[in-house]
Amino acid sequence: MTEVRDHRDHRPHRPHRLVGGVVLRLVLALVAAASWSTAAAQASLAVNGLEVEGVTSSLVSGTAYAPASAFASAIGARFDVDPTARLVTFTFGGRIVQLRVVDDPDRATLVSPAVTVDGRAVAGPAAVYVGVEPYVPVKAAGEALGAAVSFLSERNVVAVVVPQATVVGTVERRGDQERLVLRASAPTRVTSFFNAPAHTLQLRFERAQVSAASALEGDAFVRADVLSARGAVDVRVQLAPDSGYTVTEFRDGDGFMVVVAFGPAQAAVQAREPRADARARVVIDPAPGSIRDGDGDLTLTLARSLETLLARSYDVELTRTGASSMSLQDRSAAGVGARLFVSLHAADLARGHLRVHHLGDADGLPALEDAIRFNAETSLRRPETDGVRRQVLLELVVDLGAGRRYAESLASELGQAGGYLVDGPHAAPLAVLTGAAGRGLLIEVSPDDLRDPSFGPILAATLATVIGSGGLVP
């Protein structure tokens, strides 16, 4: 990554001659004040109470900038960048926010319009490339996404807070079509998961609440429960046997609404589900050398089940589809740029018990970063990965905390969903997880659970919840 330097010289000029101790003390005081001022300018950034690394105020004077991908992840927005059009795009709560990107920080305030919300220009400077990573102005981007942005001078923190949304559900009918309308009072991230065997749809609104739990009934669906879920809102829809659905987001004043439209199963498809869920890449790694018996290759069977169940909401890839497997290095490199990388292993565990690992505990962060960068370079050298080169470079942000959060959330959700007991999470310098840059899990499963056909749907639903919440356990 290209280093960005501030060429301004902050060193105090040394006087040719000091006249007495008073002048010396005055000079030392000025030096201390200048040093304090420079340090104070580099405020930290907290988004919804979580610290975001990489914030800087050295690009544009008086403006805090943050890495676009890390900022999007923290706020819950979907993120994309188009280097040809030089645009960064955030999608959040039914609104589309775009920022122009410039190479020279001195031009950031000269671009007009630099920031738009749903095509309408709003105030703010342009984003700035730092190497291959676009950095976005925190205040302009945060407010455009519906967040409150303030500077806490006593703590030297730029605070970005998205208001907690209140979700209300209603059933509407337009002609022959029936719709479930879910209105949220503030923007928030929404994820969805369709459980094909049970023919149910689950939507999760993050950072949301309901004034009271409710149950709605319709003709095209049997029942829709709107429930509080520890700082989030879950909407569980049991579809009628022959019904399908589409999911669409619309901005609605300061908030937004999610419309679930029902129709014949063969006609209704999820073509307009939230875009980032459809684009989010999940890599499943059925470990080679897994247990084989009369049921076949158990981890591969589970991986195929997860692929089928998650493919409706995510772009799912397997590191192997048969007995042969890629090398450990190639399996790890397959995780570069993925939202989540899951390596599945059979282990000598009792039924109902799992063991979960995430990346960590190496000889310091630099050692892990070296391994991560090595796997990224391996991936980029392959001709077949040229099409995702931009995504890999932009999304390769080391986040070791993500794996820990994913693992903790997985343990919590599996305990609630099926009464499973999870040993861990354990941090370990596992080579297979380095390509995912922290967003990876290694899950050990008992042979009995691998043979259980009900385990795949439970694990798939749990992984969808983990991905949708960013691993946060309210």
N, C-alpha and C positions, 0 to 999 in steps of 0.2 A: 504494500500500500504506500503510495507517495506521501512523504512527510510534509505536512503543512507547517510552515514556520511563520512566526510573527517577526518581521524584520525591524520592528520598532525597537530602539535601544532604550531599555528601561534603567540602565546603569546610571547612577548619579555622577555628574561631572566632578572630578576631584579638584578643589581649588588649588591654585598655585601656592597659596600661603595662608596658614591659619593664624589668626590674631587672637591668642589667648584661649582659655578653656571654654569660654562662653560660645565662641564661634564653633569650636569642635562639638560641643553638646548640641548646638543648633543643627549642624550638618548631620550628626548621628540621628537626631529626631526626624529630620526630613527623610533620611534614608529609610528609617523604620516605617514612617508613614507611607512612603512610596511602595515599600514591600507589602504592607498590609493592604493597600488599595489594590495591588495586582492580585493578591491572593483572594481578596473578597470578590473580585470580578469573576473568578472561576467558581460560581455557585454550583451546588449539586442539584439534581433534578429528581423529584418524586412524582410519580404518576399513580393516582389512586392509592397513595401510601407506599408504593414500591419504588425503590431507587433504580434509576436508569443510568447505566454507565455511559461515558463518552461525551457528556455535555461540555460545551466550550463556549466562551464568549469572545474568543480571539479572532473569529472570522469577520464579524460585523460588530463594530463598536456598540456596546449597550444592548446587544441582542444575544440571548442564549440560543444555541443551536444543539440539536441532538441527532444521532444517527437515525435515519428514517425507519429502518427495519426494526430497530430496538424500540423506538417510540411507538410505532404501530402495534407491536406485540404487547407493549405495556398498557396501551389504552384500549386494545381489543379491536382495532380497525384492521380491515384487509388492505394489503399493501401491494403496489406494483410500480414498476418504473419502466419508462420507454426511453432508451437512450437516443433513439433517432429523433423523436419529437421533443426530447429533453423535458420530460414531464414526470413528476411523482404523483401517483394517484392513491388516495385513501378512500375506502368505502366503509361507511359506518352509520348505523341507524337510519338507513334509507337515503343518506346524502352522499354525494360524491365531491370530494375536495381534491383539487389539483394544484400543484405548485410547479412553476417553471424552475429549471435547474441551470445554474451558471457555473463556469469554471473559476472565474475571478471573483473573490468576495467583494471587491470594490464595485462590481456591477450589480450586486444583489438588490440594492435600493433603486437602481435605475430602470429595472424591467417593469413594464406596465402592460396588462395586469400581471402580477406575479402570483397571486393567489385567487382561486375562484371556488365558489360553492355552488354546485348544481349549475355551472356555467355563468354565475353572477360574480363579478369582481368584488373582492373585499380587500381591506387594507393589509399590508404586510410585505416583507421583502421576499426575494426568491430563495429557493433552496440552493445549496452550494456543494459541489463535488469536493470531497476530500479523498483523493485517490479514486477508487471506483465506487465509494460509498457516498450517496447523497445525504447531506445533513439538512434538516429542516428547522426553520425558526419556530421555537417552542410556542411562543405566545400566539402567533398568527395561525399555526397549524392546530393548536389545541382549541382555540376559540372557534375556528371554522368547523371543528368536529363537535362543537356543542359543549365543550368543557369550560370550567372556570379556571383561569390562570392567574396566579398571584405570586409575589415575591415575599418570602418570610425573612425579613432583614435580620432578625435576631438569630436565626438559624442558618442564614445564607443559603436558602433553599428556594428554588423555583418549584412551586406546587401546582400540579395540574389535577383537577378533580372533576370527574364526570358525575353529575347528579345521579343518585339512585333512582331508577325508573320504577313506576308503579304500573303493573300490567292488568288490564281488564279484558276479558273475553266475551264476545257476543256471537250469535248465529244470525247471519243475514241470508236472504234469498233474493235472487235476481232472475226472474223468469223461472226456468227449470233448473238453474244452477244454485247450489247451496254452498255457502262460504262460512268458514270459521275466521272471524276477524279478531286479532289480538293487538290491542293498542297499548303502546308503551309511552309514558309521559316524558321520557328522556331517551337519547340515543344509547344503545348498548349493543354488545355483541350477541348474536343469536346463532346457535348451531342446531343442526337437526340430525336425527338418526332414524332410519326405517328398519324395523325388525321384520324381515320378510316372513319367517315362520309364524310369528304371532300376528302379522298383518297390523302392526301398530306403528304410529309415528310419534316420535318424541322431539319436542323443541325445548331448548334451554335458553332463557334470557339471563345473561350474567348481570351482576350488580343490580338486582331487581327485587321487588316485593309485590305482594298482593294484599289488598286491604282485607280480604277474606277468601279462603279457598272456595272454589266453585266447581260445579259439575254441569256441563252443557250436553244436551242431547239433540240429535238431528236424524235425518233420513239416510244420508249418504255415509254417516258415521254413527257408530253406536253410542259413544260417549267421549267427551273431552274433559279431562280433569285439569284444572289450573291450580297448582299447588306451590306453596313456599318450599324452598330447598336450600336452607342454610346460606342465605345471602343471594340466592338466585331464585328464579321461577321456572318450574318444569311444567310443560303442557304435554299431557299424554293422551293421544287420540287413538281410540280403537275404531278402525275403519270397518265399514260393512263389507261382507265377503267379496262383492263384485265391484267395489269402489277403488278408484285411484285418486291421485291428488297432484296439485302443483302448489309450490310455495313461492310467494313474491313479497318483497319488501317495498314499502312506499314511505316517503317522508310525510309526516303529519304534524304541521306546526313545529313546536320545539321538540317534539318526539317523533315517533314513527309507528307504522302499523305493519304487521305481518298478516298476509291474507293466505289462508289455506283454502283453495278452491277444489271442490270434489267433482268427480265425474266418473264415467265408465273406466274400469281398470286399464283397458287396452288403449284408451284415448288420453288419459291423464298421465303425464309424465313429469318428472322433476326438472324440466328443462330450465326453469327460472328459479331454482333454489339459490340461496345466497352464494355469490360467485366464489368467494374464497374457499368455502367448504368444498365446492366442486374442483377447485384447483389445488387445494392442499394435498401435498404428496405424503403418503404413508408407505414406508418400506417394511415388509415383513421378512424376517430372515429365519427360515426353518433350519436350525443348526444341522450340519452334516453329522453322520455317525449316530443319528438318533435311534432310539429303540425300534426294532422291527419285530413283528410277530404276525400272527394270522390276520391282524387288522392292517398290516402294511406299515408304511413309514408314518409314524404317529405325529411327529412335529409337522411334516409336510401336509398331512391331512388337516391338522388344525389350521395351518397357514392358509390353505385353500378355502377353508370355511370362513376365516376372517376376511379373506379377499372378497368372497361373495357377499358377505354381510356389510362390509364397509364401502364397497365399490360404488354404491349409489350416492354416497355423500363425499367420497374422497377418491383421489387418483392413487390406486393401490398397486404396488409392485412387489414381486417376490424375488429373492436373490437366487432361488432355484425352483424349478418346476418338475424336476425328476431326481433320479438317484445321484447324478453328477452335481458338483457344487463348485462355485468360484473359490479362488484362494481367499484366505483370511483378509488380505489386503484389499482385494476387489470387493468382498462383501462389505467391508468397512466403507470403502469409497462409494458404494451404492447409497449410503446414507447421507451423502453431501447434499445440502439444500432441502432435506426432508423436514416436514413439520414434526414427524415422529418416526423413529426407527425402533423396531421391536425384534429382538433376537430371541427365538423360542428354543428352549432346551429341555429335554427329558432328564429327570433327576430322581434319585432314590428318596422320594418323599411319600408321606402318607396321603391318602385321598383327602381332598379338601384343603391341602396345604400347598402353598407356593412360596418361592423365594425370589426376591426382586433386587436387581442391582442397577446402579447408574454410574456414570463416569465420574471419577474423582480419585483422590488419594495417590497421585503420582508425586514425583519429586518437584512439587510446585507447579503452578499454572503454566509457566513457559514450556515445560516438558510436554504437557498435554497439548498446548497450542502448536508445538512443532509437529506432533503426530497428526493433528487435525489438518494443518496446512499441507502436510505431505500427502494425505489422502485426497485433499481437494485438487492438488496438482496432478495426481494420478488420474482423477476423473476427467480433468480438463484436457488431458493429452489425448483422450480417445475421440476419434472423429464422431462417433455416435452421440457424444455429449455436447457437441458444438451448439445445438439448439437451445440448451439450457445453461450455456456459459454465463449469460447475464444473471440468471437466477442464482446460480451457485455463488458467483462473486458477491452479489448483494446480500444474500441471505446467510453467508458464512460468518455469523456473529457468534463467538464463543459464549455460551451461556450454561455454565455448569450447574447453576441453580435450577434451570429448567428440568434437568433430569431428576434432581432430588424432588422437586415439586410434583412431577409426573408420577414418580414412584410412590410418594406419600398419598397422592390422590387415588392412585390405582389401588393401594392397600385399603383405603377407606371405602371406596366404592364397591370393591369386591366383597368386603365384609358385609355391606348393607344389601347388595344385590343377591348374594347366594350363600352368605355365612362362611365364606372362605377365610382361612387364616393365612396371613402373609408374613413371612420371615423377612424382616428388613424394614425400610430399604437399606442396602449396603452400598457404600461408595467403593469403587475399585478401578484401577487403571486398565480396563478391558479394551484390548486393541480393536475389537469388532465395533465398539461404540464410538471410536474417535472421529469417524467421518461425519457423524451426526452432530458434531460440535457441541455436545452436551444434551441434545434433544433425543436421547436414546435410552432404551431400557433393555436389560437382559432378564428374561423371565424363565425360571425353572419350574416345571410342572410335573406332577406325578404321572406315571403311566396310566393309572386308573382314571384320572381326570382327562388325560389326552384321549382315552377311549370313549369318554362320556359325550354323547352327541349334544347334550344340553350345555356343555361348558363353552363351546365356541360362541353361541349367541350371547351368553352372559359376558364373556371376555370382550366381544366386539362392542357391546353396548357400553361397557366400562371404558374401553379405549376411546370411544366417541365422546364420552363425557369428559375424559381427561384432556383430550385435544381441545374440545370446545371451551373448557374452563381455563386453559393454559396451565393446568396442574394446580390451580388454586383451590384450596379446601377452606370454605368459609367457616 
